[in-house]
């Protein structure tokens, strides 16, 4: 795509990032936040800061030099944790019993690598440490997440499969077969492994050798259990594990690449895993799941949709193991599709049908435009691959 066409996308994104939301006081169902933030869009999510969206949004904001804004968005999440004992899926009172895939340590290091501010890093990391222990590793009571073999599940305070699936961020998908709480998800436990290795890295920077060693040991334990339960040597891929039936799932999704993103996979495993890319390749990037054995009612996190967060995770996963050629190919397809549809609609979209290179198929709600994490991922990939 000519640079002038990409520039139109960039101007659109800069305009979105230059007009952040500021909602400092509680109003109705919305929880006020102390710092400005980039909401996903100005429509149904116009007063919301979502948990995992924040990571994929600030990677672009940081690349545009918006360090103060990015720091403030991370601090909004730690404010919510300190006040409510949870980083909720978004800043609404009725979401205070449900979180989203944990990316706080990844956010902390994205900002730290720009600022080298150890005091700020310590402040965020201590919250992440508490979040890991008191939420994602909670063993008892309502919403217990740690259930077996040192591994965790999604589970909200209502203890229902449907809201647990919403906590997964994959709302909704055929992946869990409407029994989300029965699964040890490969993506969640990869995120928690990354928490443990990130905490070890942070405590090394902060000269706390005891905690550094502790979290490296915890990560090793998680890695061992994940490989035992989730790795299929025959299929050359990682899968969710149903601990109720004691069976490894056979449903292919991009969640299976998270162990490469978190650097759990061995080089030998990674070599097998990249062969599975052919199951997901499409004109505009990667489809989120396999095409077969989907629920009769369409779910938006299934084939043929592709989501910006998952494209980025897989691209980073490939780069971690030296597969730069494959990563670049996916990134360029995604950038070109985003640009094409922007030129047709004058909008960036929440998700896309990557098989036809069109706006993504709607699911729980109509596909939204705006869009925070799409914009963030576009900026980061453009910077890296189309200099």
Secondary structure, DSSP 8 states (H G I E B T S, - for coil): --HHHHHHHHHHHHHHHTS-B---S-BTTB---SS-B--S-SSTTTT--BHHHHHHHHHHHHHTT-HHHHHHHHHHHHHHHHHHSS--SBSBGGGTT---S--HHHHHHHHHHHH--HHHHHHHHHHHHHHIIIIIT--SSTT--EEETTEE----TT--HHHHHHHTT--S-STTTT-GGGEE-HHHHHHHHHHHHHHHHHHHHTT-HHHHHHHHHHHHHHHHHHHHHHEETTTTEE--EETTTTEE----BGGGGHHHHTT-S-HHHHHHHGGGGGGTEETTEE-SB-SSS--SS--TTSTTEEEHHHHHHHHHHHHHTT-HHHHHHHHHHHHHHHHHHHHHHSS-BSEEETTTTEE---SSS---BS-HHHHHHHHHHHHHH--
